[in-house]
Amino acid sequence: MSLARLDAVLPIVNLGELRLHHVAISDIPVNQSVSVGQPRPAASPLQIIHNFGNAELENVTIINTITFLQRVIENANGRMEIRNSSIARNRFYSVGRISLLVQGLLPAAIASGGPAAVLKLGNTLLENEGGNCGPAFQGVFVDLGGNLDSDDSCGLDSSRNLVGRKARLASFGHHGGLVPTIALEPISPAINHGIDEFCPAVDARLASRLGRCDIGAFEFSGGFGNAGLDANGINGLWFNLASDGHYVHIMRVAADRAYINWTTFDRQGRQAWVFAVVSEYKDTSYSGDAYINVGGTMVPGSAPVGQAPVLWGTLAVEFSDCLNGVFRYESNDADFGSGEFELERLAFIDGVGCTDPDKPGTPGR
């Protein structure tokens, strides 16, 4: 199964071959209410995935599920490999503490054939309420590396994984592509910490993974195509701290065009919005003619009337890395003249980061 979102899904019990690629499982409906002294949220009485055969999960997101006395994934006497997946914000309810993700069988279920269980885990993000991994099991556990285990319950090698670290997750939803994902904050430690050997070419959205990939199903720097400075990585809000109060909004609209909007003031202190759709592109720079709207009158409850775009001059932007660049302008208006100033990154567009292949440690990756 690929490119799917499973809401209200029944438990998946695999006795043969199971391949889940580019799949999101979320918001499993509750169907059981058990109370001892006080109400407890109803929950699924079964595992979400119960494997007895061969299972492969890649670019899978499992989020916002609730279970009672069960796990999200149970690999019972089967062979399972989980790569580049995000299993987060799931909850369980129980009497006592029973972990959420089980590496094989529970101790009480070893009779079902636990010694034959094999689980491989790589480049996968685990951050759940109640625990990530269960107790040791009868079988084989292969740590492929590049995982994030937020509560250090999986017994992973800390030299090859991030253990005891919060993932700094953003929202769950559609961040491009056909499958919803859980995004990463720009400061997430999961960014740029996957193991190259197990990085697929794309993330769950079919967005490109570049360089050393991110942990989980979502690639922060992923755009659709190259997401470096020569593509979607320029998108966002830029400014100059020394001249705070005017901002440069940049949006790449095609492979060879970018929209630039400069909110600024002229030498007389009058506010001005200068805009350009620049198409002269070379490496990490754009330049082209810029315009300003003049003569418009605001009409209450309706669109402005009478405005007309007038050629203002030229704009050019050139970037040195994901956080820094230079803005140059030449104006026909004497109240502006010509000049240049340094640009600093103020904000990324949600779900689209930036990476400089020549500087893999660049912030923003």
C-alpha positions as CSV (number, residue, x, y, z in Angstrom):
1,M,0.0,0.0,0.0
2,S,1.3,3.5,-0.9
3,L,0.2,7.1,-0.9
4,A,-2.7,6.6,1.4
5,R,-4.2,8.0,4.6
6,L,-5.9,5.5,6.8
7,D,-8.5,7.1,9.2
8,A,-10.8,4.8,11.1
9,V,-8.6,1.9,10.1
10,L,-9.2,-1.6,11.4
11,P,-6.2,-3.3,13.0
12,I,-3.8,-4.6,10.3
13,V,-3.0,-8.2,10.9
14,N,-0.3,-9.5,8.6
15,L,0.2,-13.2,8.0
16,G,2.0,-12.9,4.7
17,E,3.7,-9.9,3.0
18,L,2.9,-6.3,4.0
19,R,4.5,-3.2,2.5
20,L,3.4,0.2,3.7
21,H,5.1,3.0,1.8
22,H,4.1,6.7,1.9
23,V,1.2,6.0,4.3
24,A,-0.3,8.0,7.1
25,I,-2.4,6.3,9.9
26,S,-4.1,8.7,12.2
27,D,-6.9,9.4,14.6
28,I,-8.0,5.8,15.0
29,P,-11.6,5.7,16.3
30,V,-12.2,4.7,19.8
31,N,-14.5,1.8,20.4
32,Q,-14.1,0.6,24.0
33,S,-14.6,2.4,27.3
34,V,-13.2,0.8,30.5
35,S,-13.5,2.6,33.8
36,V,-12.2,1.9,37.3
37,G,-13.4,4.7,39.6
38,Q,-13.3,7.4,36.9
39,P,-14.0,7.7,33.2
40,R,-11.1,6.9,30.8
41,P,-11.1,7.6,27.1
42,A,-12.3,4.8,25.0
43,A,-9.6,3.2,22.8
44,S,-8.8,0.5,20.3
45,P,-8.5,-2.9,22.1
46,L,-6.0,-4.2,19.4
47,Q,-2.7,-3.3,18.0
48,I,-2.8,-1.0,15.0
49,I,-0.3,-3.3,13.2
50,H,0.1,-7.0,14.3
51,N,2.7,-8.8,12.2
52,F,3.3,-12.5,11.9
53,G,4.8,-12.4,8.4
54,N,7.1,-10.1,6.5
55,A,6.4,-6.4,6.9
56,E,8.2,-3.3,5.6
57,L,7.3,0.2,6.6
58,E,8.9,3.2,4.9
59,N,7.9,6.8,5.0
60,V,5.0,5.9,7.3
61,T,3.4,8.2,9.8
62,I,1.4,6.9,12.7
63,I,-0.1,9.6,14.9
64,N,-2.9,10.4,17.3
65,T,-4.0,6.8,18.0
66,I,-5.2,5.6,21.3
67,T,-5.0,2.0,22.5
68,F,-6.0,0.2,25.7
69,L,-3.7,-2.4,27.1
70,Q,-2.1,-2.8,23.6
71,R,0.5,-1.4,21.4
72,V,0.7,0.5,18.2
73,I,2.9,-2.1,16.5
74,E,3.5,-5.6,17.6
75,N,5.9,-7.8,15.6
76,A,4.8,-11.2,16.8
77,N,7.1,-13.9,15.4
78,G,7.4,-12.0,12.2
79,R,10.1,-10.1,10.3
80,M,9.7,-6.4,10.2
81,E,11.8,-3.4,9.0
82,I,10.8,0.1,9.8
83,R,12.7,2.9,8.0
84,N,12.3,6.7,7.8
85,S,9.0,6.7,9.6
86,S,7.4,8.9,12.3
87,I,5.5,7.3,15.2
88,A,4.5,10.1,17.4
89,R,1.8,11.6,19.7
90,N,0.1,8.2,20.2
91,R,-1.4,7.4,23.6
92,F,-2.2,4.3,25.5
93,Y,-4.2,3.6,28.7
94,S,-3.6,0.7,31.0
95,V,-3.4,-0.6,34.5
96,G,0.2,0.2,35.3
97,R,2.7,1.1,32.7
98,I,2.8,-0.9,29.5
99,S,4.9,0.4,26.6
100,L,3.6,1.6,23.3
101,L,5.9,0.2,20.7
102,V,6.9,-3.4,21.2
103,Q,10.0,-4.9,19.7
104,G,8.4,-8.3,19.2
105,L,6.3,-10.0,21.8
106,L,5.2,-9.1,25.3
107,P,6.6,-11.5,27.8
108,A,3.2,-13.1,28.3
109,A,2.9,-13.8,24.5
110,I,6.3,-15.6,23.9
111,A,4.4,-18.9,23.4
112,S,3.1,-17.5,20.1
113,G,6.6,-17.9,18.6
114,G,8.6,-14.9,19.8
115,P,12.1,-16.4,19.3
116,A,11.7,-16.1,15.5
117,A,10.8,-12.4,15.6
118,V,13.2,-10.0,13.8
119,L,12.8,-6.2,13.9
120,K,15.0,-3.7,12.1
121,L,14.7,0.0,12.9
122,G,16.4,2.8,11.0
123,N,16.0,6.6,10.5
124,T,12.7,6.4,12.5
125,L,11.3,9.0,14.9
126,L,9.6,7.8,18.1
127,E,7.9,10.3,20.5
128,N,4.8,9.0,22.2
129,E,2.9,9.5,25.5
130,G,3.6,6.5,27.6
131,G,6.8,5.1,26.2
132,N,8.3,4.2,22.8
133,C,9.7,0.7,23.2
134,G,8.6,-2.2,25.3
135,P,10.8,-4.7,27.2
136,A,13.4,-6.9,25.5
137,F,11.9,-9.8,23.6
138,Q,12.8,-13.3,22.4
139,G,14.1,-12.6,18.9
140,V,16.5,-10.4,17.0
141,F,16.6,-6.6,17.1
142,V,18.8,-4.8,14.6
143,D,19.6,-1.1,15.2
144,L,20.2,0.4,11.8
145,G,21.0,3.8,13.3
146,G,19.6,7.2,12.6
147,N,16.7,6.8,15.0
148,L,15.3,9.3,17.5
149,D,14.0,7.7,20.7
150,S,12.6,10.5,22.9
151,D,12.5,8.6,26.2
152,D,15.5,6.3,25.7
153,S,13.4,3.2,26.1
154,C,14.6,1.3,23.0
155,G,18.1,0.5,24.1
156,L,19.6,2.2,21.1
157,D,23.3,2.9,20.6
158,S,23.7,6.6,21.5
159,S,26.7,7.0,19.1
160,R,24.4,6.2,16.1
161,N,21.1,7.5,17.3
162,L,19.5,10.4,19.2
163,V,18.3,9.1,22.5
164,G,16.4,11.0,25.2
165,R,15.9,14.0,22.9
166,K,12.6,15.6,22.1
167,A,12.0,15.8,18.4
168,R,10.5,19.3,18.3
169,L,7.5,18.4,16.2
170,A,5.3,20.9,14.4
171,S,1.8,20.4,13.0
172,F,0.3,17.2,11.5
173,G,-1.4,17.8,8.2
174,H,-0.9,18.4,4.5
175,H,2.6,20.0,4.0
176,G,2.6,19.3,0.3
177,G,2.1,16.1,-1.6
178,L,-0.9,13.7,-1.3
179,V,-0.2,12.2,2.2
180,P,-0.3,14.2,5.4
181,T,2.8,14.2,7.6
182,I,4.0,15.6,10.9
183,A,6.4,18.4,10.2
184,L,9.6,19.3,12.0
185,E,10.4,22.6,13.6
186,P,13.5,24.3,12.1
187,I,15.4,23.6,15.4
188,S,14.4,19.9,15.5
189,P,17.4,17.6,16.3
190,A,15.9,15.1,13.8
191,I,17.1,17.4,10.9
192,N,20.1,16.1,9.1
193,H,20.6,13.1,11.4
194,G,19.5,10.2,9.3
195,I,21.9,7.4,8.2
196,D,22.7,7.9,4.5
197,E,22.7,4.2,3.7
198,F,19.0,4.0,4.5
199,C,17.8,7.3,3.1
200,P,15.3,6.9,0.3
201,A,15.3,9.4,-2.5
202,V,12.0,11.0,-1.4
203,D,10.0,11.5,1.8
204,A,6.4,10.6,2.5
205,R,5.2,13.5,0.3
206,L,7.5,12.5,-2.6
207,A,9.6,15.5,-1.7
208,S,13.3,15.1,-2.4
209,R,15.7,14.2,0.4
210,L,19.0,15.9,-0.1
211,G,22.4,15.1,1.4
212,R,22.1,13.4,4.8
213,C,18.4,13.0,5.3
214,D,16.2,13.8,8.3
215,I,14.9,11.3,10.8
216,G,11.3,10.3,10.1
217,A,8.8,10.5,7.3
218,F,9.1,14.3,6.7
219,E,12.1,16.0,5.2
220,F,12.4,19.5,6.4
221,S,14.4,20.7,3.4
222,G,12.2,18.8,1.0
223,G,10.5,20.7,-1.7
224,F,9.4,19.2,-5.0
225,G,12.7,18.9,-6.7
226,N,15.9,20.4,-5.4
227,A,15.2,22.4,-2.2
228,G,18.6,24.1,-2.0
229,L,19.2,27.8,-2.5
230,D,18.8,27.4,-6.2
231,A,15.2,26.3,-5.7
232,N,12.6,26.4,-2.9
233,G,15.2,27.2,-0.2
234,I,15.0,30.9,-1.0
235,N,11.3,31.0,0.0
236,G,10.6,32.9,3.1
237,L,11.0,36.2,4.9
238,W,14.3,38.2,5.0
239,F,15.3,41.4,6.6
240,N,18.2,43.5,7.8
241,L,18.5,43.8,11.6
242,A,20.3,47.2,11.3
243,S,17.3,48.6,9.3
244,D,14.5,46.8,11.0
245,G,11.1,47.9,9.7
246,H,11.4,46.9,6.1
247,Y,11.2,43.3,5.0
248,V,11.8,41.3,1.8
249,H,9.4,38.5,1.0
250,I,10.6,36.0,-1.6
251,M,8.6,33.2,-3.2
252,R,9.9,31.0,-6.0
253,V,7.0,30.5,-8.5
254,A,8.8,28.6,-11.2
255,A,12.1,27.0,-12.0
256,D,13.3,30.3,-13.5
257,R,11.2,32.9,-11.8
258,A,10.8,34.3,-8.3
259,Y,8.3,36.9,-6.8
260,I,10.0,39.5,-4.6
261,N,8.1,42.0,-2.4
262,W,10.0,44.7,-0.6
263,T,8.1,46.6,2.0
264,T,10.1,49.7,2.7
265,F,10.2,53.5,3.0
266,D,11.5,56.2,0.7
267,R,13.9,59.0,1.8
268,Q,10.9,61.1,2.8
269,G,9.6,58.4,5.2
270,R,6.7,57.4,3.0
271,Q,5.8,53.7,3.0
272,A,6.3,51.9,-0.3
273,W,5.7,48.4,-1.6
274,V,8.1,47.5,-4.4
275,F,7.5,44.2,-6.2
276,A,9.1,42.3,-9.0
277,V,8.7,39.0,-10.8
278,V,12.4,38.3,-11.6
279,S,13.4,35.9,-14.2
280,E,17.1,36.5,-14.7
281,Y,18.4,33.6,-12.7
282,K,22.0,32.4,-12.2
283,D,23.2,30.0,-9.6
284,T,21.9,31.5,-6.3
285,S,20.8,34.9,-7.6
286,Y,17.8,36.5,-9.2
287,S,17.4,40.0,-10.8
288,G,14.8,41.8,-12.9
289,D,12.6,44.9,-13.3
290,A,10.7,46.1,-10.3
291,Y,7.4,48.1,-10.1
292,I,5.4,50.1,-7.6
293,N,1.7,50.8,-7.6
294,V,0.6,54.4,-7.7
295,G,-2.6,56.4,-7.9
296,G,-4.8,53.9,-6.2
297,T,-7.8,54.7,-4.0
298,M,-9.2,52.4,-1.4
299,V,-12.9,51.7,-1.6
300,P,-14.6,50.5,1.6
301,G,-15.8,46.9,1.1
302,S,-14.3,46.6,-2.3
303,A,-11.0,46.4,-4.2
304,P,-8.9,49.5,-4.7
305,V,-9.5,51.5,-7.9
306,G,-7.3,53.6,-10.1
307,Q,-4.0,52.1,-9.2
308,A,-1.4,51.5,-11.9
309,P,2.0,49.7,-11.8
310,V,4.8,52.0,-12.7
311,L,8.3,50.9,-13.6
312,W,10.4,51.7,-10.5
313,G,13.8,50.3,-11.3
314,T,15.5,46.9,-10.8
315,L,15.9,44.5,-7.9
316,A,18.5,41.7,-7.4
317,V,19.0,39.2,-4.6
318,E,22.1,37.0,-4.2
319,F,22.5,34.4,-1.5
320,S,25.7,33.1,0.1
321,D,24.0,30.4,2.3
322,C,20.7,29.5,3.7
323,L,20.6,32.4,6.2
324,N,22.5,35.2,4.5
325,G,22.4,37.2,1.3
326,V,22.7,40.6,-0.4
327,F,19.8,42.8,-1.7
328,R,20.6,45.3,-4.4
329,Y,18.4,48.0,-6.0
330,E,18.5,50.7,-8.6
331,S,15.6,53.1,-8.7
332,N,14.4,55.7,-11.2
333,D,12.9,57.5,-8.3
334,A,15.2,60.1,-6.7
335,D,13.7,59.4,-3.3
336,F,15.2,55.9,-3.5
337,G,18.3,56.1,-5.6
338,S,20.5,53.0,-5.6
339,G,22.1,50.9,-3.0
340,E,22.5,47.5,-1.3
341,F,22.2,45.9,2.1
342,E,22.8,42.5,3.7
343,L,19.9,40.1,4.1
344,E,19.3,37.8,7.0
345,R,16.8,35.0,7.2
346,L,13.9,35.9,9.5
347,A,11.5,32.9,8.7
348,F,11.2,29.8,6.6
349,I,7.9,28.8,4.9
350,D,6.3,26.0,6.9
351,G,7.6,22.6,5.6
352,V,10.2,24.0,3.3
353,G,13.7,24.4,4.7
354,C,17.0,25.0,3.0
355,T,20.3,23.2,2.7
356,D,23.6,24.1,1.1
357,P,25.1,20.9,-0.3
358,D,28.6,22.4,0.2
359,K,27.9,23.4,3.8
360,P,26.0,20.4,5.3
361,G,26.0,22.0,8.8
362,T,24.3,25.2,7.6
363,P,21.5,26.2,10.1
364,G,18.0,25.8,8.8
365,R,18.7,22.2,7.8
